[in-house]
Amino acid sequence: MVKRILIVGNANSQHLINLVLNAQKYALGKIEIDVFDTSYPSGLDSDNMPYNNVFYCERSFPAFIYNFPIIRGVIRKFVDFRKSIKQIDVRKYDLINIHFITEDAYFLWHYLTKIGTTIMLSPWGSDVYRFKSSKFKKLKSLYDKCSFVSAPEIQFKKDIKAIFKLEDDKFINLGFGSDVIVNISKHENVTREEAKVRLNLEGKYIITCGYNGAHLQNHSQIIQAINEIKNDINEDLLLLFPMTYSGSEEYICRIEQQLIETGISYRIMKNFLSDDDMVYLRKCSDIFIHGQPTDAFSGSVQEYLLTDTKVLNGRWTRYPDLEKHEIPYSIFNSFDELGGLILELYKKPNYKISPPLKAFIRNQGWDVKGKQWADFFSAFPINER
């Protein structure tokens, strides 16, 4: 019998879209996945999404009222959620899977238990590492009440367990995968120089700074560090900034102005990248700098390591799971020392990660993770209807 899953989360999120696409691919028709989007989405193109049904939170009042944060919060939690959940209250689900855990789930819980008795939480990272202390009691109650928590067997799971004081048997070994990891294996014979040619970056020495447009990538500090040592790099230096998501125009313009003032050649990538270009972006990089304050899954770091790119990683985001066989990246303790470490890495020969680490990273692709989600969803016990 087909299992029915309701995901509560952002229907437009590429992470969720990839999860559902791959779970359905490997479940071979054994599951149906609906989504309830609580984000007041606009322009939701449900016809081109992988979900069987898309439900979304509807505004009950004129739009201008939602400009006032306190009023918006009260209306959202006590009026809009209640009204919107009625779109789906005649359906019964074998599993309700809440993604990115905030206090929204606390106020939705009563309504969700009416349409499904088994609820799994799927935290993403910043919802564990960056929540306000005033929200802890509500979040803790969610982790206590839920049936399962999904997290891969990495440091992230240990942190969730410690922060919310959970028993090990509450966890299911599930995490997000990477299409880029799958595609890197398909393009294994493409060299670094060939990748540069494909992106019209031939002859450049490329330092890639961060992996999205969010200010938490600390682009400004990275630029400052590179500006101090730019004259010591005896090659045609180019700084590459992938900013295809999470960046506001105002922030990107500010970073671009800073780059212009340094005189260093740069390219900001704001447009959608094809699957092949995502691989070439990793492969063309001579050095990748990762400086954001927290990162649960280390997807981009793993992708660059898999292409034997030299990686500089902030001390505050160490990955014990990647360090089991070796420390595969150089570590900087502060942005003040970053420039000197870039020069050290520049002078070192290219580094290849060990076969065990390469095998570990390859197992993080969606070809593996998708099967795990499909197996869990399709084997789940069916509720009585």
N, C-alpha and C positions, 0 to 999 in steps of 0.2 A: 504494500500500500504506500502511496505517495506521502511523504512527510511534509508538513506545512510549517514553515519558519517565518517569523516576523522579526525583521531587523529594525531597531530604533536607532536612527542616526541620520547623517547628512547624505541624502540620496545622490547629490552631485559629487560627493567625495570620490576621487579616483581610487583611493584605497578600498572603499566599499565596492565600487564597481568591479575592480579587479578580483576581489574576494568572491563576489557572486558569480561573475563570469566563469572563474576557474572551478568553483564548487559545483556549479551546474554542469560544466563540461565533463567533470569526472564522476558525477553522480548518475549520469546516464538516465535522466528522467525520473529519478527516485525522489526528488525534492521539488517543492515550490517555495519560492522566497518572495515575500512581500516586504515593503519598507514603509515605515512611518517616519516622516521627516518633520522634526520639531523646529526647524530654523526659519519658518515663514519664507520658503523659497519662492523666487520669482523666475518666470521663464523656464520652469521645469519641463524638459522635453521627455516625458515619460515613455513616449513611443520608441525612443532610441536608447532606452535603458534596459539593463538585463533583468530587472525585477518583474515578477508576474503581475503585481499590482503596486501602485505608488499612492500612498495616502500622505497628506501633509497638514501641518498646523494652519488653521485658518484664523484670520483676524476677525474679532467680533465687533470691533469699533472702528471709527474712521482712522485713517493712517496717522494723522497728526498727533493723536493721543499717545501713540507709541514712541514719540520723541522724548517723553518724560520717563527716565529710567525706573523710578520707584513705581509709578503707575503702571508702566509696561510690565514690570515683574509681577505685580499683583494680578493683573488681567491675564497674563500668560499662564500663570500657575493655577488660578482658580476659576477661570472662565474659558479661555481658549483651549487648554488641554482637554477639559471635560467635554466641550462641544465637539472638538475634532476627533476624539477617540471614538465617538459614536459612528463615525464612518465605517469602523471596523468591528464594532462590538457584537455583531452577529456571527463573527468568524471565531473559530477555535484553533489555536496553534499548538503544535507539539512542543515548540520551543520559541521563546522570545529572547532575542539576543540584542542587548543594549551595547552600543559602541560609543566610546569616549564618555567617561562617567562624570557627570556633573550633577548639581542638585536638581536639575530638570527631572532626572530619573526618580528622585525622591518624591516629587509631587505627582509624577505619572504612575507610581507604583500601584496605588489602589485601583486605578483603571485597568492597568495591564494585567493584574491578577484575575480579572474577570474574563479575559480572553485567552489565557494560558496559565497553567499552574507551574511551569518550569521556566525559570529565568536565568540566563547566563550573562554575566558582565564581561565586556571585552575592553579593558583599558588600553590606551594608546601610548601613553608616555607622559606628556605634559599634564594630563589630568591626574597623574599620580605624583609627579615631582613638583608641580607648580600651583597646586590648589591653595586657596586662602585658609589659614588655620581656623577661621570662623565657620568654615564649611565642613570641618572634619567629622563632627558627630553625625551629620546627615549622610556623608559618604560612608562612614564606618557602618551605619545601620544598613546601607544597601549591600555592602560586602557580607555582612552577617546574614541577611535575609535571603540572598540569592542562592540558587542551587549550585551554580558553578561559576568559576572565573577562568577565562581563557588567557593563557600566557605561555610563550615558548619556554623551554628549559634553559633559560639564560639568566643573567644577573637581574634583569627586570622582574622576573617572577619572585626572586628572593627579596627584592625591595618591596614589592606589593605585600608579600607575606609578612614582612617585618613591620611595615608602616601600619597595616590594618589588622595585625595579629590574627592571621588566618591559619587554619590547619592545612596540611599538604594535600589531603584528600579532596579539598574543594576545587583544586586546579585541574584544568584540562590542557594538555600540551598542544596548543594551537597558536599560531602567530601569522602575521602578514608575510607574504612572499615578495619576490621581486621578478618582474618580467625582464628587467635589464640583465640580471644574473643568467637567466635562461638564454637570452640573446647573445651575451658575451661568449658563451660556450659555442654558439653557432658561428661566431665570427672569430674564432680562436686564431686563425691564420692571418688576420689583419694586423699589420705592424703599426707601431706608433706613428711613423712617418706617413704611412698610407692613410691613417685616420686623419692626420693633419691635412692632407691633400683633399680628402672628402669634405672637410669643413672649410676649405679655402684658407688654411692657416699654415701653409707650407713654409718651412724654414724658421718658424717661430719657436722660442723656448717658452712653454706655456705653464703658467701657475694658475690653477683653478681655485677660486676663493668661495668656499661655501657651496651649497647645493640648492638654495632657493632665495627668494627676495625678501625674506623676513629680517628685521633688524637684529634678531637674536643670532644671526650668523656672524655678527660682529665684523661686517665688511670694512667699516671705517678704520678700526684698529689694525686690521690686516693690511690695508692700503698704507697706513702710516709706517708700519714695520718694513714693508717692501720698499717704500720710498727712500728709507734710510740707507738701503744697501743696493739700490738699483744700479749704481755705477760699477759695482763689483761683479755683476753678472755679464760676462763677455759674450753675450749672444743677443739675438733680436728678441728681447723680452716682450711678452704679451700677457696681460692679466685677463682671465676669462671668468665671467660672472653669470652662472645659470640663475635666471630670475623668472622662470616661466610660471611660477605661482608664489603666493603669499606676500608679494611685494606691492606696496602702494606706489602710485606714480610719484607722489611727493618724495617718498623715501628714495626711490630709484634716481630721481633727478638730483637729489642731494649727494648721493654717492657718485653720480656721473660728474658733477661739478668738482668734487674732490679729486677724481681721477684726472680731469682736465688740468687741474692746477699742478699735479705731479709731473705731467708731461710723459707719463708712461703710456704706451699703446695698450688698448683694452678693447674688449668686446663684451657687451651685455646681451645675453640671450633671453629675450622676453617672449618670443613666439613659440608656439607648440613645436616640439621636436618629435620626429618620427622614431619608431623603434630602432632603426639603424643609426640615426643620429645620436640617440641616447648612448649607444655603445661607442660610437666614434668620440663623443665628448669625454667618456672615461678613458678611452685608449689614447687620445691625443695629448692628454695632460702629462707633463713631466713631473709636476708636484701638485698635490691636492692638499689644501689647508682646511681643516675642520675645527672651528672655534666656537660653536654654539654651546650654551651652558648645560643643556641636558639633551640626551638622545637615547631613547629606550632600545631601539632595534638596530641601530648602526647600519641601516641598509646601504646608504651611499658610501660609507667607509668601506664596507665589504666589497662593493662593486669596483671601487678604485683599486683595492688590494688585489682583486681577482685579475686585473689587467696589469699587475706588476708596476703600478704607479707608486712613486714615493709619496708617503702620506705623513703629514704633520698633524698631530691630534692634541687638543688641549688636555692637560692633566685632569681636569674636572669631568671629563667624559671617558674615563678608561673603560675598556670592555674585557672583563675577565674571561669571557667565553672565547674571544679571539686570541687571548694571550696564553691559553693553555699549552700551546706547543712552542710559542715564541712571542716576543713583542714585535709585531709586524709593522709598527709605525714609530716615527720619532715623536717624542713628547715635549711640549713646551709648557712651562709652569706659569708663564704670564706673557702678555703681548709685548712687554719690554724686551724679552729675550728672543722673540720670534725671528727678528731679522737675522741675528747671528746663526740661528739654527737653520734658516733657509739657505744661508751660504754654505754651511757644513753639508747639508743634504745635496746642494747643487754640485759640490765637488766630489761626492761619493758616486761610485758606480751604481748602475741600476740594481734593484733588489728584487729577488724572486721569493715569494712566500713558499713555505714547505708544502709538500703534497698533502699531509693530513689537514692543514688549514684550508688548502684549496678545496678539498673534498667537503669539509664542513661548510664552507661558503656556498658551494654548489648546491648543497641540500637546502639552502634558503630560497631557492627559486620557486616560482609558482607551480612548476611542474611537480614538485614534491609537496609544497604546502597546500595546493589546491586539492590534491587527493586526500590529505588529512582532514580538511574541512568537509569534503564530500562524504568521507567515511563516517565522520561524527554525525553530521546532519542526517544522513540516510539511515543510520543504524539506531537513531534515537527512539526510545519507547513512545508509542502513540498514546495520547490522552484519550480517555473515554469521551465520546461526544453524545 
